[in-house]
Amino acid sequence: MKCSVIILNWNGARMLRTYLPSVVTHTTDAELIVADNGSTDESLQVLKDEFPTVRTIVLDKNYGFAEGYNQAIAQVDSEYVVLLNSDVEVTENWLSPLLAYMDAHSEVAAVQPKIRSWRNKALFEHAGAAGGYLDPLGYPYCRGRRFGKVEEDKGQYDTVVNVDWTTGACMCVRTKIYKESGGLDAAFFAHQEEIDLCWRMRNQGWTLACVPQSTVYHLGGGALSYDNPRKTYLNFRNNLLMIYKNSRCRWGVLSIRFFLDIAAACMFLVTGKKGSAKAVLEARKDYHKMRKNYHH
């Protein structure tokens, strides 16, 4: 099979019943796989009874988003692999434009479709929107989304463009390049691990693109809500690690980020979000512990 579409699932039986039918219906040109990340709910039974045509890879525990995908992709030998979140509804012919673009552009390591909101299908979705970028301080943003504000899709981003990163909500990547680049960093566990991978691939000379001729709808916040302190912790910690690993101006950027992170913690504190303020400080502490594992 030329392409494998892999959905990582953890205790997501309800998600599977809601979103997997569209993937089964509209994915006729690829192998469809659900990699189960050590679920303890009825996920495996749902897959067996309701989706018998879907290949299942059963992992022995919850490896997190990053290592879960690494474990699953290690068992795949397709030319391309699509990382697809379990809370994504796909549309008719969603995969063909992505594969066609990859076939025609050998310099491109990964692409993403246009990501719109499942809750309000006229709007872009926070995770990826119409292609991801990084500002000079390492903060990610997207065409169609800056900070927490998303735009209505009026066709303003319907051109194919090169981007800094492609979203892990729906990323089509060359399997060989994914593996040669080291895959997703398991130490990240979840959040911004795909941006780190994309940065590594770009540092190796590859390009990335958004192909908006393909559209999918993403629920978002399926694992952790946007204001969850655990999500805040992972985003701050992983963003610092990503900068340390990949930025050619890491020390200047990280010096500025120290003051901005302290300001963010203070903002959370004065707005009554004590858990998020603590999460920022914990993220910085653990970043300092973890960065010694990466050598320059």
C-alpha positions in Angstrom: 0.0 0.0 0.0 1.3 3.4 -0.9 -0.1 5.3 2.1 -1.2 4.3 5.6 -3.5 6.5 7.7 -2.9 6.0 11.4 -5.2 7.1 14.1 -3.8 7.0 17.6 -6.5 6.0 20.1 -6.6 6.1 23.9 -9.9 5.3 25.7 -11.6 6.9 22.8 -14.5 4.5 22.0 -16.9 7.5 21.8 -14.6 9.3 19.5 -14.2 6.3 17.3 -17.9 5.9 16.9 -18.3 9.6 16.0 -15.4 10.3 13.7 -14.1 7.0 12.3 -17.1 6.3 10.0 -16.1 9.4 7.8 -12.5 8.1 7.6 -13.7 4.6 6.6 -16.1 6.0 4.0 -13.7 8.6 2.4 -10.4 6.8 2.6 -10.4 4.4 -0.3 -6.8 4.9 -1.5 -4.8 4.0 1.7 -4.5 1.4 4.4 -6.5 2.5 7.5 -5.0 1.7 10.9 -6.0 2.5 14.5 -3.1 2.2 16.9 -4.5 1.7 20.4 -2.4 3.3 23.1 -3.2 0.9 26.0 -6.9 1.7 26.3 -8.9 0.4 29.2 -12.3 1.3 27.8 -14.3 -0.6 25.1 -12.2 0.7 22.2 -10.8 -2.6 21.0 -14.2 -4.2 21.1 -15.8 -1.3 19.2 -13.1 -1.7 16.6 -13.6 -5.4 16.3 -17.4 -5.3 16.2 -18.1 -2.0 14.3 -15.0 -1.4 12.1 -13.8 -4.9 11.0 -12.0 -3.5 7.9 -9.7 -1.3 10.0 -6.3 -2.7 10.9 -5.6 -2.5 14.6 -2.2 -2.2 16.2 -2.4 -2.9 19.9 0.3 -1.2 22.1 0.9 -2.5 25.5 0.5 0.8 27.4 -0.2 4.5 26.9 3.0 5.8 25.3 1.6 9.3 24.8 1.0 10.9 21.4 4.7 11.1 20.4 6.0 7.6 21.2 2.6 6.1 20.4 3.0 7.2 16.8 6.6 6.1 16.8 5.6 2.6 17.9 2.9 2.4 15.3 4.9 3.8 12.4 7.7 1.4 13.1 5.2 -1.3 12.0 4.4 0.4 8.7 6.4 0.3 5.5 4.2 2.5 3.2 5.8 5.3 1.3 3.6 7.8 3.1 2.0 7.8 6.5 -0.8 10.2 7.7 -1.0 11.0 11.4 -4.7 11.7 11.9 -6.2 12.7 15.2 -9.1 10.5 16.5 -11.4 13.6 16.6 -11.1 14.5 12.9 -13.9 14.2 10.4 -12.6 13.9 6.9 -14.3 14.9 3.6 -14.7 13.2 0.3 -11.4 13.0 -1.7 -9.5 14.5 1.3 -6.4 12.4 0.8 -5.8 12.6 -3.0 -4.6 16.2 -3.1 -2.1 15.5 -0.3 -0.6 12.5 -2.0 -0.6 14.1 -5.5 1.3 17.1 -4.1 3.9 14.9 -2.4 4.3 12.8 -5.6 4.9 16.0 -7.6 7.3 17.6 -5.1 10.2 15.4 -4.0 11.7 18.2 -1.9 8.6 18.2 0.4 8.8 16.0 3.5 5.3 16.6 4.8 2.0 18.3 4.0 -1.3 19.1 5.8 -4.8 19.9 4.6 -6.9 22.9 5.6 -8.1 22.3 9.2 -11.6 23.7 10.0 -13.5 23.5 13.2 -15.9 20.6 13.7 -18.0 22.7 16.1 -18.4 25.5 13.6 -17.4 24.4 10.2 -17.2 27.9 8.7 -14.2 28.7 11.0 -10.6 27.5 11.0 -9.6 25.2 13.8 -6.9 26.2 16.3 -4.6 23.3 15.7 -3.1 23.9 12.3 -5.7 26.0 10.5 -4.2 26.7 7.0 -0.6 26.1 7.8 1.8 26.7 10.7 4.6 29.2 11.2 7.0 30.2 14.0 7.7 33.8 15.0 11.3 34.8 15.9 10.8 33.9 19.5 9.6 30.4 18.8 5.9 31.0 19.3 3.7 29.0 16.8 0.9 30.5 14.9 -1.1 29.7 11.8 -2.6 31.2 8.7 -6.2 31.6 9.9 -5.3 31.7 13.6 -3.3 34.0 15.9 -3.2 33.2 19.6 -6.7 32.0 20.5 -8.6 33.9 17.7 -9.5 32.0 14.6 -10.8 33.4 11.3 -13.8 32.4 9.1 -12.7 30.5 6.0 -13.7 32.7 3.1 -11.2 31.1 0.7 -8.5 33.6 1.6 -5.9 30.8 2.2 -6.8 28.5 -0.7 -3.3 28.7 -2.2 -0.6 26.1 -1.6 2.2 27.6 0.5 5.4 26.4 2.2 5.0 26.5 6.0 7.2 26.1 9.0 5.2 23.2 10.5 2.4 20.9 9.6 -0.1 20.0 12.3 -0.2 16.6 14.0 -4.0 16.7 13.8 -3.5 15.7 10.1 0.0 15.4 8.7 1.0 13.4 5.7 4.7 12.7 5.8 7.2 10.5 3.9 7.7 7.5 6.1 11.4 7.2 5.4 12.1 10.8 6.3 9.9 10.5 9.5 12.1 7.6 10.6 15.4 9.0 9.5 14.6 12.3 11.4 14.0 10.4 14.6 10.2 10.6 14.6 8.4 12.5 17.3 10.4 13.2 20.4 9.0 10.7 23.0 10.2 13.0 25.9 7.6 15.6 24.8 4.8 13.1 25.5 2.3 15.4 23.8 2.0 18.9 22.5 4.3 20.7 19.9 6.1 17.4 19.2 5.1 17.7 15.5 6.5 21.3 15.4 9.8 20.0 16.8 9.8 17.2 14.1 9.0 19.7 11.4 11.8 22.0 12.6 14.3 19.1 12.5 13.2 18.2 9.0 13.6 21.8 7.8 17.0 22.0 9.4 17.9 19.0 7.2 16.8 20.9 4.1 13.3 19.6 3.6 10.3 21.8 2.9 6.8 21.5 4.2 3.5 22.7 2.7 -0.2 23.3 3.4 -2.4 21.9 0.6 -5.8 23.6 1.1 -7.5 21.7 -1.7 -8.0 19.1 1.0 -10.2 19.9 4.0 -10.9 18.1 7.3 -12.8 19.1 10.4 -11.1 18.9 13.8 -12.9 18.9 17.2 -9.8 19.9 19.1 -9.2 19.8 22.8 -10.2 16.2 22.8 -7.6 15.1 25.3 -7.1 18.2 27.3 -9.1 21.5 27.3 -7.2 24.6 26.2 -7.1 26.0 29.7 -6.1 22.8 31.5 -2.9 23.4 33.6 -1.4 20.1 32.3 -1.8 21.4 28.7 -0.2 24.7 29.8 2.7 22.8 31.3 3.4 20.7 28.3 3.1 23.6 25.8 5.6 25.8 27.8 8.0 23.0 28.6 8.0 21.5 25.1 8.3 24.9 23.4 11.4 25.7 25.3 12.9 22.2 24.5 12.1 22.7 20.9 13.9 26.0 20.7 16.9 24.6 22.6 17.1 21.7 20.2 16.5 23.5 16.9 17.0 27.2 16.9 20.3 28.6 15.5 19.8 31.6 17.8 18.8 29.6 20.8 20.5 31.5 23.6 19.3 34.9 22.6 15.7 33.6 22.2 15.8 31.6 25.4 17.0 34.7 27.3 14.1 36.7 26.1 11.7 33.9 26.8 12.7 33.7 30.4 11.2 37.1 31.0 8.1 36.5 28.9 7.4 33.2 30.7 7.6 34.9 34.1 5.3 37.6 32.8 2.9 34.8 31.6 3.0 33.2 35.0 2.2 36.5 36.7 -0.7 37.1 34.3 -2.2 33.7 35.1 -1.8 34.5 38.8 -3.6 37.8 38.7 -6.4 36.4 36.6 -7.1 33.7 39.2 -5.5 30.8 37.2 -3.1 29.6 40.0 -2.8 26.2 38.4 -1.6 27.6 35.1 0.8 29.9 36.8 2.3 27.0 38.7 2.4 25.0 35.4 4.5 27.6 33.7 7.1 27.6 36.6 7.1 23.8 36.7 7.6 23.7 32.9 10.7 26.0 33.2 12.1 23.9 36.0 11.7 20.6 34.1 13.0 22.2 30.8 16.3 22.9 32.6 16.4 19.3 33.9 15.6 17.8 30.5 17.8 19.9 28.2 20.9 18.1 29.3 19.6 15.1 27.4 20.1 17.0 24.1 23.7 17.5 22.9 24.9 20.3 20.7 
